Structures are given as structure tokens and as C-alpha cells.
Amino acid sequence: MRRVVSLFLPNLAIERLRRLERPAMRLPERAVLHCPVDDDPGDCSAPRRGGWRPGARWARQDTPSHGDVAAQIAALPTHAQPPMRELGRRSEAASHPYKAGVPTRRIIATVPQPFEQAPLALVGKVGRREEVVSACVGARALGIHPGMAATHARALVSDLDFRPAEPAADAALLDRLALLAVRRWSPIAAVTPTDGLWIDLAGCDHLHGGEERFCARLIAFCRRAGFTARVAVADTAGAAHALARFGSDELTRIEPRATAEAIAPLPVAALRLAPSALAAARKFGFERIADLLPVARGPLARRLGLAAITRLDQALGAVAEPITPREDAQVPVVERRLLEPIGTAEAIEQVMRDLLGDLAVVLQAHGLGARSLRLTGLRVDGGEQVVAVGTSRPTREVSHLLRLFKLRIERIDPGMGLEHFRLVASHTEPLDAVDLGAVLAGETLVRDPARLVDVIAGRIGVRSVFRIAPVESHVPERAVVHSDPNERPGNWPAWQRPIRLFARPEPLSHVMALLPDQPPRRFEWRGKTYTVVAGDGPERVHGEWWRRDAEVWAVRDYYRVEDEEGGRYWLFRRGDGFEEDTGDLSWWIHGLFG
């Protein structure tokens, strides 16, 4: 289901100028703290750098008594009295150098806060007169609002900071934001008229932790950049646009299939109607969207115009409103607009061939090869048909890519006809020239399995095509792993392992075997009894103790056995037959030979 996010930046023009002024606003330098230092501490009972040990007998001969020192200290002013005695050895414990208390005399340096931003209003030319196109909160508090004549605003507040509006700079900022959204958030993102973005989250919301988390992160991102943002999520672009601008909350998320109830209390202006349609709605008493819903479409179209009915149906989802995504210059894109709609498989195949030829030229110019291609066909009724193919290696060969797309033609529903095609190489990788000298000389013949892998993966799925590669592990379940089908696996160890290995070992019942090392003579598996005529083993496999404690003493004894009908099986017994900690002596079947 389609889910559209609408990002609304109500103060884009003002906050863009504030953001440009931010580097110029420098905080004043911090005040330097000069702590008072007493260069003349007075008489000290212990001479400094004298080369003697404090507390020696000769150092205490001509020193004053403790009572004299205490009297001298008491005679000093309170602020000049030392915190402790300095006569001979100190009996008090010295304070920790990194845990010293706050000094008695503290100097608090106050740093002035940055000055408040002055009120600002932007003036632009609308028609033949100059109007206020945007105003900050401070300017609005003074009575300046968008739509007011510039002369009236200057007369009302003469010393207000009026600046010319720069719509081109605002549009460039929104374009850069849309490009960021295409590269990081969703492949479908577009700029709404003058004040925000549309982001289609269909199929990619789980990559961002869900819709609510994505919207919260989007608001936080705009706040860090210095912009005020409002975000809404709905099933249609029109509903999300209306809720972001006329909703009551900063973040509004509408549950799927609840669009009509959500936009019903909004004013009619939320439908992006023309000024003439809004005037007609006020004339006939239509104040909210809920007033338009019960009215028949015919009379409503005669009163408000056909464009107003289209906007209402787009918001409700009755009429498709495609979002033209912002094109990324780094992503190779080609497109074709047809003079007449097409609907046959042969015509669609020819358009695919032409688009792939154009895309191959673009990829060759940049030295790239395609790993993932997405073809979008726009139908006459506004619907979209999307098919995608992937390759195991980068390529720009038209015939090979066309063969992959032909497998997807049956999934395209042309409807009344397709009139616009767009081919995007969403994932590309560098593709250099390949040295074919040895092949052309006939010295060697190297077959690339990539084409075969792509064709098979296009039929049965990408995850169904893989190679088995060995892994350094004695445990059979961990000894193999799925790898890239184009890469050759390493050397296999000389183990006598079965061709078919079960994903999970299956238990056996009614097993007859001689302990401790003899293979079983009889066992029952899946309700059938098997009599063993030959056996070989055991092959002892210990658990990998470094993975978990339960495998420290784990032991398996594997046997290769053959029954009366010639079937060969790979069985194992848990435990060595002596220690109980090694296993419970239960029997299991793990694979089949042949």
C-alpha cells in the first residue's frame, strides 16, 4: 500500500536567511580567570629548598611554640588565616590533589548571551505590487503578516528589517533537500510547491524503523539544520499535504484506509484550490472538507469547478496523483514518451530494447555496469507499472538485459495503454574492459556462468540459485555454506560424506546395536523397519567447545550402513558409550548416499 510523507517547512525563507547569518554571529571571547596568587606568603616555619628533612631535631630548636603560632594566626584577619598549620610535620591528612574542594574565594565570569534576533520580513513582487511574502514570529507580533502591502508594512513599522525575497534560493534549497531524500531515504521524493517535500515510503519504511520513527528523525534532522518542520503521513499525497499544513500536531500519522475521516475536519483551503474556487466555496457555505463529501459530484463541479473535484478525489484516493521523483544526476536514467499508447507485448519489448540501448551508451560513458534495473511504465489513467531485474555481475550488454526483461513482460498490466517509460539503473558498479586476447587467439576458453545464473534467478528467484562452499568445521551442519554462484568454491576435504544431508537429523527408533563401537543391525525410520547387512565406522565428531558450553563434552559416532535393498544411510549415535555427559546414546539419521 502506498504511504506518502509530506514535509512542510512553514518558515523556509526566513530560516534560510537566519541559517546563512549563523556563522557571522560570533560569541565574545570568554573572560580570563585570574586567580589571586600571594607572592609573599610571609614567614614559613619550614625553609624551602634547604636540603633538610622537615621534622629534624635541629630544625625544631629555634622555632616558635605551637601556642605562639596559634596566637599569630588568631591575630590575622579572617580571610588571611591559613587553612591549616604549617609548623613541622602536619598531623592532618593531606587532601587529594584531584579532589580538592572549592576555593574560598570564587570568581564567577559571566559570558553575555548572544543578542536576540531582530524581527524580519521578506518583500516580493506579486503581480504589479510589492507584498510581504514571509514574516517571522516577531514581525507577526508587530502586526506584519504575509499578503500585506509592502508600503503599508513599512508605514506600520518603519524600523523593521525588510529584505527582498529570494524564491530561486529557496527552490534551490528544497531541490538539494529532495536530492538528499532520494539518496538516503526513498527513491521517490519530490518538491511540493514552494514549501516542502513529498516522500513515498512504500516498500522502504522498514529500513528506517517504521513510519513514526522515520518522521521523528526527519523532524529532528530539520531542527538541527535550523528549520521548523511539520510532517504528516497518509495514503495519498493530497491528504498528507493537507494534514501537514492544516493539522493540529507537529507529527500526524493517519492509519491506512482512514483518509476521509482524517481530512474531514480540515478547511476547504487544504485541498490546494484556486482562489476563485475558494471564493465560490465561501459563497455557497462550504467551510470544511466534510461539507463537500455528501454533495454530488455534478452539482459540486458546477459550483466550484472541475479542478476542485479532481483535488478532492486525489486527496481521497479515488484519482491517482503520481509523484514525479527528483532525478539524481549520479543515477543513470533514460526515458521515452510515446506519441500513442501501446499495450502489446511486442511493442513493449521494442521500447525495452530502445531504452536499454540508450542506457548502455550512458553506462559506457561513465565506465559503469548495471547490477539492478527498474523499468516504470506510466499508463493513460495515471497508474504505474514497475518491473525490476538484477544481475549477478555488472553488465551493460543489451541482449542479456533484454532477455531478463522479457521474463517480466507478462507481469505488466497495460490497461488502456502505456504512454511513458522510464528506465533507471538503481545499482551500478565499475565495469572496466575485459582482456580477451587469449580467448581470441584460441588458447583458452573461459565460460562465464553469470548469464545462466541471471536467467535462472529471473525464473525461480535470486535466493534459489547458489553454490555450496566448504567451511572449516567438523560438524556436518556447519561444514557447508551457500555462496555466490559465480564464485568457484575452494577445495573440498577428503571426507566420505553423503550427497543428501538433511537440514535437521531425524530420530530413529527400535535400534539394535552392540556397544560400544558396533554399527546398528536393525533400526526403524519413518514407520519402516530396516535390516542392516553391512556397516562401517565409527567416525567420531566432537562438539565445538568454543561456541557454547553444551558442546564441550558432546560426541557423535557416525556410521555408514547398507540395508537389504541396497540403500545406504548415514547414522550417528550421541555419546561414546562410556561417559553419560557425552550423550544419551540415542540414534539419528543425518543423510543418504546416492
Secondary structure by P-SEA (a helix, b strand, c coil): cbbbbbbbbcaaaaaaaaaaacccccccccbbbbcccccccccccccccccccccccccccccccaaaaaaaaaacccccccccccccccccccccccccccccbbbbbbbbccccccbbbbbbbcccccccccccaaaaaacccccccaaaaaaaccccbbbbbcaaaaaaaaaaaaaaaaaccccbbbbcccccccccccccccccccaaaaaaaaaaaaaaacccbbbbbcccaaaaaaaaacccccbbbbccccccccccccccccccccaaaaaaaaaaccccccccccccaaaaaaaccaaaaaaaaaaaccbbbbbbccccccbbbbbbbbccccccaaaaaaaaaaaaaaaaaaaaaacbbbcbbbbbbbcccbbbbbbbbbbccccccaaaaaaaaaaacccccccccccbbbbbcccccccccccccccccccbbbbbaaaaaaaaaaacccccbbbbbbcccccccccccccccccccccccccccccccccbbbbbcccccccccccccccccccbbbbbcccccccccccccccccccccbbbbbbbbbcccbbbbbbbbcccccccccccbbbbbccccc
